[in-house]
Amino acid sequence: MSIRHPLPGSERPVEQGTQVVGQCDPAERIEVFVMLRRQRQAQFDALMQRIEAGDPGVKPLSREALAQEYGAAPEDIAKVRAFAAAHGLTIAREDPAARSVLLSGTIAQFQNAFEVKLEHYQHHTAGQAGQFRGRTGAISVPDDLHGVIEAVLGLDNRPQARPHFRIRPPFEAARAHQVSFTPPQLASLYQFPQGDGDGQCVGIIELGGGYNAADLKSYFASLGVSAPSVKSIGVDQGGNRPNGDPNGPDGEVTLDIEIVGAIVPRATIAVYFTQNSDAGFLDAVSRAVHDTTNKPSVISISWGAPESVWTSQSMQAFNSVLQSAAALGVTICAASGDSGSSDGSGGGDQVDFPASSPYVLACGGTSLSASGPSAGSSPGPSITREVVWNDGEQGGASGGGVSTAFAVPVWQKGLSARSTDGGSTALSGRGVPDVAGDASPLTGYSVLIDGTQTVIGGTSAVAPLWAALIARINAAQGQPAGFVNAKLYKAPDVCNDITQGNNGSFAASVGWDACTGLGSPNGQKVAAAL
């Protein structure tokens, strides 16, 4: 009998609001995503320290070099193959560069292989009801894989994340003073450098829904912008599947594509569709980061969930993929959430992950007023007022706060978060967000979804807005900006400092704050700093 070890961080507690409603069919086939340790971890850590410090002497690794030097060791993959064979599992896919092996087998085989019990649960969380396959307790691995396997994801397929967009309520549109902006108008207000993103690829991660080519065609035509090349890439049975409901994931998918495409029409947009589970989410980001065909230089993520709903194994595995992105010179922009300082967690203050990873540019939200919204007038429109996005209890607010999962990054050392009661506390963990942009649905983005002209806000819109800015900068420079955080914090005046408003527990202040970070972009200054 071989010795078994619990996989650190894989423990699943019995969640409130869930109950077992039945057993899983032991003959049902599923796929499980296994992530392995990195070769030469100490050397990689030393490289990351230099990247995090903004060392100008560090050049991004090629995807080939990352795979060879810091991918999974061949002997580690061989051990997983032997383990799979011993339990009747088959290898559906292996990717040494991404340090991942996708295993396929029956529920009975996986229960035996990892010593878990899989059951059907009913959940009622965050206003959603549904069923998922779940487990409680820890996953166990045999002695020879102890320390080799970092995460086993997909045994459990509960919905992991939610999209961070908000549609303007219909009654709000009747208010005379409400305005909306097209993405090119916002690019102009935020003084983005000229450019069309030619030669760049922007990756977009989606956990459901889809887009209609007819919507995109007519939207870009209405803006007088040439339609970008949009590629749909299916990950783990995911695919472009619009369901005709603009209030669902279709709204997210279409919003992301229309913002990026309107600002960088000559860039290729690669949309990675997957299922909404921690395994699907992680695999889609990993596939985008390691994609040797499309090679995105920027990736936009508008989905996330409070840190507390992630297992530590999935958060650490995900963070490790985001580290790889930084080493490759891929910038990742992530929405910080739309539920203020609580992140909709229902208990106390929380930040949203993956925005709280120190390897992403976390994007918060503002509410924007501008003079003369006609982008064609000369001189062009200008920002008259910009405050923290907070539309009240029902309306949504910029996600932001202090991480309990990640330490203070070197580029945030010495910063403090100002609370709404006037006090100020030195950061005890990674501060969120880093930057911001227009996110209130009341001053939102005019888009076309499922044939309907709609105004949408949310930090979901800010991630693709910043991604499009970085793509313009990359195209102009002829090289990727890469991991931008250290450079932005060294030049904080590249952002429009937001000093009014709050997101619940945290208040805006001069300099960085836990509502809007360094502020909204002055695109030309950002370009100069990068």
C-alpha positions in Angstrom: 0.0 0.0 0.0 1.6 3.3 -1.1 1.8 6.2 1.3 -0.6 9.1 0.4 -0.4 12.8 1.1 -3.1 15.4 1.2 -2.5 18.0 -1.5 -1.8 21.3 0.3 -4.6 23.9 -0.2 -7.0 21.4 -1.8 -9.4 21.3 1.2 -13.0 22.1 0.3 -15.2 22.9 3.2 -19.0 22.3 3.1 -20.2 25.6 1.8 -23.1 27.5 3.3 -26.2 27.4 1.1 -25.2 24.1 -0.5 -26.6 20.6 0.1 -25.9 17.1 -1.3 -28.8 16.1 -3.6 -27.5 12.9 -5.1 -24.6 10.6 -6.0 -22.6 11.0 -9.2 -22.9 8.3 -11.8 -19.6 6.3 -11.3 -19.5 5.6 -15.1 -19.7 9.3 -16.1 -16.6 10.5 -17.9 -14.9 13.7 -16.9 -11.7 15.6 -17.5 -9.4 16.8 -14.7 -6.6 19.4 -15.0 -3.4 18.6 -13.2 -0.7 21.3 -12.8 2.9 20.4 -12.1 5.8 22.1 -10.4 8.1 24.4 -12.3 11.7 23.3 -13.2 14.4 25.6 -11.8 12.0 27.3 -9.5 14.8 29.2 -7.6 16.2 30.6 -10.9 12.7 31.6 -12.0 12.0 33.3 -8.6 15.2 35.4 -9.1 14.1 36.4 -12.6 10.7 37.4 -11.3 12.2 39.6 -8.6 14.0 41.5 -11.3 10.8 41.8 -13.3 8.8 42.9 -10.3 11.3 45.6 -9.5 11.0 46.9 -13.0 14.6 46.1 -14.0 15.1 47.5 -17.5 17.8 45.0 -18.2 15.4 42.0 -18.2 14.1 41.0 -21.6 10.9 39.0 -21.9 11.4 35.3 -22.4 10.2 33.6 -25.7 7.5 31.0 -25.2 10.0 28.4 -26.4 12.6 29.5 -23.8 10.0 29.5 -21.0 8.9 26.0 -21.9 12.5 24.7 -22.1 13.9 26.3 -18.9 10.9 26.7 -16.7 8.3 24.2 -18.0 7.4 20.8 -16.4 10.3 18.3 -16.1 10.0 15.3 -18.5 10.4 13.0 -15.5 7.5 14.7 -13.6 5.2 14.2 -16.6 6.4 10.6 -16.9 5.3 10.1 -13.2 1.9 11.5 -13.9 1.6 9.2 -17.0 2.4 6.1 -14.8 -0.1 7.2 -12.1 -2.8 7.7 -14.8 -2.1 4.3 -16.3 -2.2 2.6 -12.9 -5.7 4.0 -12.3 -7.1 3.4 -15.8 -7.0 7.2 -16.7 -6.0 8.4 -20.2 -4.0 11.5 -21.0 -6.3 13.9 -23.0 -3.6 16.6 -23.4 -0.2 17.4 -22.0 1.6 20.7 -22.3 5.0 20.8 -20.7 5.3 24.6 -21.3 2.1 25.2 -19.3 3.1 22.5 -16.8 -0.3 20.9 -17.3 -1.7 17.4 -18.0 -5.4 16.9 -18.8 -6.6 13.5 -17.6 -9.7 11.8 -18.8 -11.6 9.0 -17.0 -14.7 7.9 -15.1 -15.9 9.4 -11.8 -15.2 6.0 -10.2 -11.6 6.0 -11.5 -11.0 9.6 -10.3 -12.5 8.9 -6.9 -10.1 6.0 -6.5 -7.1 7.9 -8.0 -7.4 10.9 -5.7 -9.3 9.4 -2.8 -12.2 11.7 -3.0 -16.0 11.3 -3.0 -17.8 13.2 -5.7 -21.4 14.1 -5.2 -24.1 16.3 -6.7 -24.8 19.5 -4.8 -27.5 22.1 -5.0 -26.3 25.7 -4.4 -28.0 29.0 -3.8 -25.2 31.5 -3.8 -25.1 35.1 -5.0 -28.7 34.9 -6.1 -27.9 32.0 -8.4 -29.3 28.5 -8.0 -28.1 25.4 -9.7 -26.4 22.1 -9.4 -22.7 21.2 -9.6 -20.4 18.2 -9.0 -18.5 18.8 -5.8 -16.4 17.3 -3.0 -15.4 18.1 0.5 -12.1 17.6 2.3 -8.7 17.3 0.7 -7.4 15.6 -2.5 -4.7 13.0 -1.8 -1.7 12.1 -4.0 0.7 9.2 -3.9 4.2 9.5 -2.3 6.1 9.8 -5.7 3.8 12.7 -6.8 4.0 14.5 -3.4 5.5 18.0 -4.2 5.3 17.3 -8.0 1.6 18.0 -8.4 0.7 21.6 -7.4 -3.0 21.5 -8.2 -5.8 19.1 -9.3 -8.7 21.0 -10.7 -11.9 19.9 -12.4 -13.0 17.1 -10.0 -15.3 19.9 -8.8 -17.2 21.9 -11.4 -19.0 24.5 -9.4 -19.4 28.0 -11.0 -16.2 29.8 -10.0 -16.5 33.4 -11.2 -18.9 36.0 -12.3 -18.7 38.7 -15.1 -18.2 42.3 -13.9 -20.5 44.3 -16.0 -23.7 46.3 -15.3 -26.4 47.2 -17.8 -27.8 50.7 -17.3 -31.3 50.2 -15.8 -34.0 51.3 -18.3 -35.5 54.0 -16.0 -32.1 55.6 -15.7 -31.9 56.3 -19.5 -34.9 58.6 -19.1 -32.9 61.0 -16.9 -31.9 63.9 -19.1 -28.3 64.3 -17.8 -27.2 60.7 -18.4 -24.6 60.3 -21.1 -22.8 57.4 -22.7 -19.6 57.2 -24.7 -18.4 55.1 -27.5 -15.0 53.5 -27.0 -13.3 55.8 -29.4 -14.7 58.8 -27.5 -13.2 57.5 -24.3 -9.9 56.8 -26.0 -10.0 60.5 -27.0 -11.0 61.8 -23.6 -8.2 59.7 -22.0 -5.7 61.0 -24.6 -4.7 57.6 -25.9 -1.8 57.8 -28.4 -2.8 57.5 -32.0 -2.8 54.0 -33.5 -4.8 51.0 -34.5 -3.0 48.1 -32.8 -1.6 46.8 -36.1 0.3 43.5 -35.7 -0.9 42.9 -32.1 -3.1 40.2 -30.7 -5.3 40.9 -27.7 -6.6 37.8 -25.8 -10.0 37.9 -24.1 -11.0 35.2 -21.5 -14.8 34.3 -21.4 -16.5 31.8 -19.1 -19.7 31.3 -21.2 -21.9 33.2 -23.6 -20.9 34.3 -27.0 -21.0 37.0 -29.7 -22.9 37.4 -33.0 -20.8 38.3 -36.0 -23.8 40.5 -37.2 -23.7 42.6 -34.0 -20.0 43.2 -34.5 -20.3 44.0 -38.1 -23.0 46.6 -37.6 -21.5 48.1 -34.5 -18.1 48.7 -36.1 -19.8 50.1 -39.2 -21.8 52.5 -37.1 -18.6 53.8 -35.6 -16.9 54.1 -39.0 -14.2 51.7 -37.8 -12.9 48.7 -39.9 -14.1 45.4 -38.3 -11.2 43.6 -36.5 -10.3 40.0 -37.0 -12.0 38.1 -34.2 -11.0 34.4 -33.6 -13.0 32.1 -31.3 -10.9 29.5 -29.5 -12.7 26.7 -27.6 -11.0 25.5 -24.4 -12.2 22.3 -22.6 -15.5 22.0 -24.5 -16.1 25.8 -24.4 -17.1 27.7 -27.5 -18.8 30.8 -28.9 -22.4 30.1 -27.9 -24.5 33.2 -27.7 -27.8 32.6 -26.0 -29.6 35.8 -27.0 -29.7 37.3 -23.5 -27.8 40.5 -23.3 -28.1 40.5 -19.5 -26.2 37.2 -19.3 -22.6 36.3 -20.4 -23.4 37.5 -24.0 -23.3 41.0 -22.6 -19.8 40.4 -21.2 -18.4 38.8 -24.4 -19.7 41.4 -26.8 -18.8 44.3 -24.5 -15.2 43.1 -24.3 -14.8 42.6 -28.1 -16.5 45.8 -29.0 -14.3 48.0 -26.7 -11.0 46.4 -27.8 -12.0 46.2 -31.5 -13.2 49.9 -31.6 -9.9 51.2 -30.2 -7.5 48.8 -32.0 -9.3 47.7 -35.1 -6.2 46.3 -36.8 -5.3 44.0 -33.9 -6.4 40.4 -33.9 -8.8 39.6 -31.1 -8.5 36.0 -29.8 -11.4 35.0 -27.6 -10.8 32.0 -25.4 -14.1 30.4 -24.4 -14.3 27.9 -21.5 -16.6 26.6 -18.8 -17.2 28.6 -15.7 -15.2 26.5 -13.1 -11.8 27.0 -11.5 -10.3 24.4 -13.9 -11.9 26.0 -17.0 -10.9 29.5 -16.0 -7.3 28.6 -15.2 -6.9 26.4 -18.3 -8.2 29.2 -20.6 -5.8 31.8 -19.2 -3.0 29.2 -19.4 -3.8 28.5 -23.0 -3.9 32.2 -23.9 -0.6 32.9 -22.1 1.2 29.9 -23.8 -0.6 30.3 -27.2 2.2 29.9 -29.8 -0.1 30.5 -32.7 -1.8 33.8 -31.8 0.8 35.0 -29.3 -1.4 37.6 -27.5 0.7 40.5 -26.1 -2.1 41.6 -23.8 -4.9 39.6 -22.2 -8.1 41.1 -20.8 -10.1 39.3 -18.0 -13.4 40.6 -16.9 -14.4 37.7 -14.6 -13.5 37.0 -11.0 -14.7 36.2 -7.5 -13.9 37.1 -3.9 -10.6 35.6 -2.7 -12.6 33.6 0.0 -14.4 31.4 -2.6 -11.2 30.1 -4.1 -9.3 27.1 -2.8 -5.7 28.1 -2.1 -4.4 25.4 -4.5 -6.4 27.0 -7.4 -5.5 30.6 -6.5 -1.7 29.6 -6.3 -1.8 27.6 -9.5 -3.6 30.5 -11.3 -1.1 33.0 -9.9 1.8 30.9 -11.1 0.3 31.1 -14.7 0.1 34.9 -14.3 3.7 34.9 -13.3 4.6 33.1 -16.5 2.7 35.8 -18.4 4.9 38.5 -16.7 8.0 36.5 -17.6 6.8 36.3 -21.3 6.1 40.1 -21.4 2.4 39.5 -21.7 0.3 42.3 -19.9 -2.8 41.0 -18.1 -5.6 43.5 -17.3 -8.3 42.2 -14.9 -11.5 43.8 -13.6 -11.5 44.6 -9.9 -15.2 43.9 -9.4 -18.5 45.8 -9.3 -19.6 45.4 -5.7 -17.4 47.9 -3.8 -15.2 47.0 -0.9 -17.2 43.9 0.0 -16.9 42.4 -3.5 -20.4 41.0 -2.9 -19.0 38.5 -0.5 -21.8 39.1 2.1 -19.3 39.4 4.9 -16.7 42.1 5.5 -14.3 43.5 3.0 -12.8 41.4 0.2 -10.9 41.8 -3.0 -11.6 40.0 -6.2 -9.3 37.4 -7.7 -7.6 37.3 -10.2 -7.4 41.1 -9.9 -5.7 40.7 -6.6 -2.8 38.7 -8.1 0.4 40.9 -8.1 1.0 39.9 -11.7 -2.0 41.6 -13.2 -3.0 45.2 -13.8 -6.1 45.5 -11.6 -8.7 47.8 -13.2 -11.1 49.7 -11.0 -14.0 52.1 -11.9 -14.8 55.8 -12.1 -17.8 57.8 -13.0 -17.0 60.3 -15.7 -18.4 63.6 -16.9 -17.2 65.3 -20.0 -17.9 68.5 -21.9 -19.2 68.2 -25.5 -19.4 64.4 -26.0 -19.0 64.7 -29.8 -15.6 63.2 -30.5 -15.4 64.9 -33.9 -15.5 68.5 -32.6 -12.3 70.6 -32.4 -11.0 71.1 -29.8 -12.2 67.7 -28.7 -14.2 67.0 -25.6 -12.5 67.1 -22.2 -13.1 65.5 -18.8 -14.9 67.9 -16.5 -15.2 65.6 -13.5 -14.2 62.1 -12.5 -15.0 60.5 -9.2 -15.0 56.9 -7.7 -17.7 54.8 -9.3 -20.3 54.2 -6.6 -24.0 54.2 -7.7 -25.2 53.1 -4.3 -26.4 49.8 -2.8 -28.3 48.6 -5.9 -26.1 50.3 -8.5 -22.6 48.9 -8.1 -19.3 50.4 -7.1 -15.6 50.0 -7.9 -14.1 46.9 -6.3 -11.0 47.6 -4.3 -9.3 46.9 -1.0 -6.4 44.9 0.5 -5.7 41.3 -0.3 -5.4 38.6 2.4 -3.9 36.1 0.0 -1.0 38.1 -1.5 1.8 40.1 0.2 2.5 43.8 -0.5 4.4 43.8 -3.9 7.7 45.7 -3.9 6.1 48.5 -6.1 3.4 49.1 -3.5 5.7 49.3 -0.5 5.0 52.3 1.7 1.5 52.9 0.4 -1.5 53.1 2.7 -5.3 52.7 2.2 -7.5 55.5 3.4 -10.8 54.4 4.9 -14.1 56.2 4.6 -14.0 57.2 8.3 -10.9 59.3 7.6 -8.2 56.9 9.0 -5.3 55.6 6.9 -3.7 52.2 7.3 -0.4 51.0 5.8 -1.1 48.1 3.3 -0.9 44.7 4.9 -1.3 42.9 1.6 -1.5 43.6 -2.1 -3.6 46.7 -2.7 -6.4 46.7 -5.3 -6.9 48.2 -7.9 -3.8 49.6 -9.7 -5.6 51.9 -12.2 -9.2 52.8 -13.2 -11.4 54.1 -16.0 -15.0 54.9 -16.7 -17.3 52.2 -15.3 -20.6 53.6 -14.1 -23.5 52.4 -16.3 -24.9 55.9 -15.9 -21.9 57.3 -17.8 -21.2 54.0 -19.6 -20.3 52.5 -22.9 -22.6 52.5 -25.8 -22.5 49.0 -27.4 -24.6 46.7 -29.5 -25.6 43.3 -28.0 -27.9 40.7 -29.4 -29.2 43.3 -31.9 -30.0 45.9 -29.2 -28.2 49.2 -28.6 -27.3 49.1 -24.9 -25.4 51.1 -22.4 -23.1 49.1 -20.2 -20.7 49.8 -17.3 -18.8 47.8 -14.8 -15.1 47.3 -14.3 -15.5 44.7 -17.0 -15.3 47.6 -19.4 -12.2 49.0 -17.9 -10.0 45.9 -18.3 -10.5 45.8 -22.2 -10.1 49.7 -22.2 -6.7 49.4 -20.6 -5.8 46.3 -22.7 -6.6 48.3 -25.9 -4.4 51.2 -24.7 -1.5 48.7 -24.0 -2.0 47.2 -27.5 -1.7 50.6 -29.1 1.5 51.3 -27.1 2.9 47.8 -28.1 2.2 48.4 -31.8 3.9 51.8 -31.7 6.9 50.5 -29.8 7.2 47.4 -31.9 7.7 45.4 -28.6 5.5 44.4 -25.7 5.2 46.7 -22.6 5.1 43.5 -20.6 4.7 43.7 -16.8 3.7 47.3 -16.4 2.9 47.7 -12.7 6.4 48.6 -11.5 6.8 51.3 -14.2 3.4 52.8 -13.6 4.0 53.1 -9.8 7.3 54.8 -10.5 5.5 57.4 -12.6 2.1 57.9 -10.8 1.5 61.2 -12.6 0.7 59.3 -15.8 -2.8 58.8 -14.4 -5.6 61.3 -13.7 -5.6 61.2 -9.9 -9.2 60.5 -8.5 -9.6 62.2 -5.1 -13.4 62.2 -4.6 -15.7 59.4 -3.6 -15.6 56.0 -1.9 -16.4 52.3 -2.6 -17.8 51.5 0.8 -15.1 51.1 3.3 -12.3 52.9 1.3 -12.1 56.5 0.3 -10.4 58.2 -2.6 -7.3 60.2 -1.7 -4.4 62.0 -3.3 -2.1 59.4 -4.9 -2.9 55.7 -4.8 -6.1 54.6 -3.1 -8.1 51.4 -2.7 -11.0 52.6 -4.9 -9.3 53.8 -8.2 -5.6 52.9 -7.7 -3.3 55.5 -9.4 -6.3 56.8 -11.3 -7.6 56.8 -14.9 -5.2 56.9 -17.9 -3.6 59.8 -19.6 -2.7 57.5 -22.5 0.1 59.6 -23.9 1.8 59.8 -20.5 1.3 56.1 -19.9 2.9 55.4 -23.3 5.9 57.6 -22.4 6.3 55.9 -19.0 6.3 52.4 -20.6 
